[in-house]
């Protein structure tokens, strides 16, 4: 079967071996709803990778995703690159919240579309010897909407969708990050 048709498919929950999946606990009234997304990723041939991705929320389907890179860096374009998934995830998350508010507020929206651009900068340190760190240079989100609703109502809708978008928050806020190396039975926390 062609790998292209298997880029995303339903899967069992990821089974990490380096950490325990936190059991989901339903929020009590007035508490924030907390959950986690867990990923187990492994390399395949060349630059191709496979990941099993799922949330610890009961009833949420897990998926297997295939990712690859362009031929320019040794891939074969058999699936979206990791950064493409990330940008798509931000746009999807934003649309989730916008759609939620449209329905909850019973707004008349005829068309809604998000166009998102993320810009990156990096160098091949092994070839250049350059010590410039890779970086995200910015995220530009354009929201196209056709609606007879007032300009103020549409502005509020978009501001509230952006404020609720967890994927956007993970990128634009200083998010704590840790790397733990598990090597030959020993675990070391590396500085990020």
C-alpha positions in Angstrom: 0.0 0.0 0.0 1.2 3.5 -0.8 2.6 5.2 2.3 1.1 8.5 1.1 -2.4 7.2 1.9 -1.3 6.3 5.5 0.0 9.7 6.6 -2.6 9.9 9.3 -4.6 7.0 10.7 -6.4 6.0 13.9 -4.2 4.3 16.5 -4.2 2.9 20.0 -3.0 5.3 22.7 0.7 6.1 22.8 2.7 3.9 25.2 5.6 5.9 26.5 8.3 3.9 28.5 10.2 6.9 29.9 7.3 8.5 31.8 3.9 7.5 33.1 0.9 9.0 31.4 -0.9 11.2 34.0 -4.4 9.8 34.7 -7.1 12.3 33.6 -9.0 13.9 36.5 -12.2 15.7 35.7 -12.2 19.3 36.9 -14.4 20.3 39.8 -16.6 23.3 39.4 -14.5 26.5 39.2 -11.2 24.5 38.5 -9.2 24.7 35.3 -9.5 21.7 33.0 -6.0 20.1 32.8 -4.9 17.5 30.3 -1.8 16.4 28.5 -0.9 15.3 25.0 1.5 12.4 24.8 3.7 11.5 21.8 5.9 8.5 21.1 8.0 9.1 17.9 10.5 6.9 16.2 12.6 7.3 13.0 11.8 5.2 9.9 13.8 5.2 6.7 15.8 8.3 5.7 14.2 11.4 7.3 10.8 9.8 7.7 9.3 9.5 11.2 6.3 7.9 12.8 4.5 9.3 15.9 1.7 8.0 17.9 -0.2 10.9 19.4 -3.0 11.1 21.9 -4.4 13.0 24.9 -5.0 11.5 28.3 -8.7 12.5 28.1 -11.1 9.5 28.0 -12.8 9.1 24.7 -10.3 11.1 22.7 -9.0 9.1 19.7 -5.3 8.7 19.3 -3.6 8.8 15.9 -0.5 7.7 14.1 1.2 10.3 12.0 3.9 10.1 9.4 6.3 13.0 9.0 9.1 13.5 6.5 11.3 16.3 5.2 12.0 17.7 1.7 14.6 16.2 -0.5 16.7 19.3 0.2 17.6 17.9 3.6 17.4 14.2 2.8 13.7 13.4 2.9 11.3 12.2 0.3 8.2 14.3 1.0 6.2 11.3 2.1 4.4 13.4 4.8 4.3 16.9 6.2 7.5 18.1 7.9 7.4 18.5 11.7 7.2 22.4 11.5 4.3 22.0 9.0 2.4 19.9 11.5 3.1 22.6 14.2 1.8 25.5 12.0 -1.2 23.5 11.0 -1.9 22.6 14.6 -1.9 26.3 15.6 -4.4 27.2 12.7 -6.6 24.2 13.6 -6.6 25.1 17.3 -7.5 28.7 16.5 -10.4 27.5 14.2 -11.6 25.2 17.0 -12.0 28.1 19.4 -13.5 30.5 16.7 -16.0 27.9 15.7 -16.9 27.3 19.4 -17.6 31.0 20.0 -19.5 31.3 16.7 -21.9 28.5 17.8 -22.1 29.6 21.5 -22.9 33.2 20.6 -25.1 32.2 17.7 -23.3 34.4 15.3 -24.1 34.5 11.6 -20.9 33.7 9.9 -21.0 32.7 6.2 -17.4 32.0 5.7 -14.3 31.6 8.0 -10.8 30.9 7.0 -7.4 31.2 8.7 -4.2 31.7 6.8 -1.1 31.4 8.9 2.5 32.1 8.2 5.4 31.0 10.5 8.9 32.2 9.6 12.0 30.4 10.8 15.7 30.9 10.6 18.4 28.1 11.0 21.8 27.1 9.8 23.5 23.8 9.4 26.0 24.1 12.3 28.0 21.1 11.2 28.7 22.7 7.8 29.0 26.4 8.8 30.4 26.2 12.3 28.0 29.0 13.1 26.7 29.1 16.6 23.5 31.0 15.7 20.6 29.3 17.4 17.6 28.3 15.2 14.6 30.5 15.9 11.0 31.2 15.0 11.0 34.7 13.6 7.2 35.1 14.0 3.7 33.9 13.5 1.4 35.9 11.3 -2.3 34.9 11.5 -4.8 36.3 9.0 -8.5 35.6 9.6 -10.8 36.1 6.7 -14.5 36.2 7.7 -17.7 37.0 5.9 -20.5 38.0 8.3 -23.2 40.5 8.7 -22.4 40.8 12.4 -21.0 44.1 13.7 -17.3 44.8 13.5 -17.1 45.0 17.3 -18.7 41.5 17.6 -16.3 40.0 15.0 -13.3 41.7 16.7 -14.4 40.2 20.1 -14.8 36.8 18.4 -11.3 36.8 17.0 -9.7 38.2 20.2 -11.4 35.6 22.3 -10.4 32.7 19.9 -6.8 33.9 20.0 -6.9 34.2 23.8 -8.3 30.6 24.1 -6.0 29.0 21.6 -3.7 26.7 23.6 -1.4 26.0 20.6 -0.9 29.8 20.1 -0.2 30.3 23.8 2.4 27.5 23.8 4.3 29.4 21.1 3.9 33.1 22.1 4.3 32.6 25.9 7.5 31.6 27.7 6.6 27.9 28.0 8.7 25.8 30.4 10.6 23.1 28.6 12.7 20.1 29.8 14.8 17.5 28.0 15.4 14.2 29.8 18.0 11.9 28.3 17.5 8.1 28.9 20.7 6.4 27.9 21.9 2.9 29.0 19.6 2.8 32.0 20.5 6.2 33.3 18.4 9.4 33.1 19.9 12.9 32.9 18.0 16.1 32.7 19.7 18.4 30.1 19.7 22.2 30.2 17.5 23.8 27.6 
